[in-house]
């Protein structure tokens, strides 16, 4: 019978081109449940009517894309190992939003792309459970 649960869930050390000479991250694969929960957090739809007599004729809607919140969630939950440090040699804590905010944009983007690529099941046939 085929195995239908994640058994090979972490990447190898993924080198960071933006953090030479030996910067790296190790990321993990989301389960389907985590993926669904993450997608649920991705957008927030707010609908409200106008005030007074025109409330039914003046509906308002707002879609809020939660990009920043998702990036913090990804760093806190999907990075299992790294060697990114601050100027004092302290290993950054990616469960701490302030440490993530301190990253230069190019390093943060590259780490985000590694997380996305490793979790993109449509991109490659290399994703296997055994």
N, C-alpha and C positions, 0 to 999 in steps of 0.2 A: 504494500500500500504506500502511496506517496505521502511524504511528510508535509503537512500544511501549516506548520508553525515556523517561526524564525528560529533557526539554529546557528546560523553564521551571521551574527548581527554587528560585528565591528570591522572597520576598515583596517588596512595596514597603516603605518605611519605615512601620512600624506604630507609631502614637503611643501612648505610655503615659499613660493618664489619671491614674495614681498618681504620675507624675513630671513635673508641669508645670514650666515652660511648654512645653518642647520635647523631653522624653525620648522615645526611640524605640528599637526593635529591628528588625533585618532578620533573618528566619529562612529556613531552607531546608527543602525537602521531602525526606523520607527516601525512599530506594529501597525496593523490596519486600524485598530482602535485609537492609537495615538494620532494616526494620520487623519482620521475622521474628526477627532476632538480638535486638532490643530486647524483643520479647514473650518470647523464651526466657529473658532475664535478669529478667523481671518477677516470676516466682514461682520459688521454690526449694522442692522437696518433700523432706523428710527423713523416712525411715522407719527405725525401729529396733525391735528386739525387746527384751523385758524381759530381766532377768538370770537365769541359772540355769535350773532345770527349767521355769519358766513362760515361757520366752522365746517359744515358739510361740503360747501362749495369751494373751500379753499384748503384742501389737504396739502400737507407738506411732507416730504420724505427726504431722508438724508442717509447716504451710504458712507460708512466710515471704514476705510481699509486699515486694518490694524498691523501694518507692516513693521513698525518699531516693536510692538509687543511680541509679534511672532519671532522676530530676530532674537530678542532677549530669551524667549522660550527655547529656541533652537540652541543657542549657546549654552544655556543652563542645563538642558536635558539631553542634548545629542553629542556633545563633545565629552569623550571619556578620558582623554589624555592629551596633553600638549606641553610645550616647553616655552611658552610666551611669558616673558618677565617684564617687570617695570624697571626703571633706571637704577633701582636699589638692589636688583637681583631677586626680588620677591616674585614668586610664581603668581600670575594673575588668576583670580578666582572667577570663572565665567558664570558662576551662579550669582555673582554680585553684579548687578546692572551697572554700577559705577565703573567697575573694571572693564566691562565691555565698552562703555562709552568712551573710555580713555584710549582705545585702540585707534591708530591712524585709519582713515577711511579705506585706503587700499588694502590693508591687512584684514580689516573687518569684512570687506566685500569678498576677498578671496576665500576666507574661512566660510562665509555664507554660501559661496558657490560650491565649495567642496561638500558641505552638508547637503545642499540641494541635489548635486550630481549623484552622491551616494544613495540618496533616498528616491531618486527618479526611476521608478520601475519600468517606465516605458522606453527609457533611453538605451538600455543594454540588455543583452541576454545573459550577462555575467552574474546576474542576481540569482543565486541558487541557494537552496536550504541545506545542501549537504556537500 
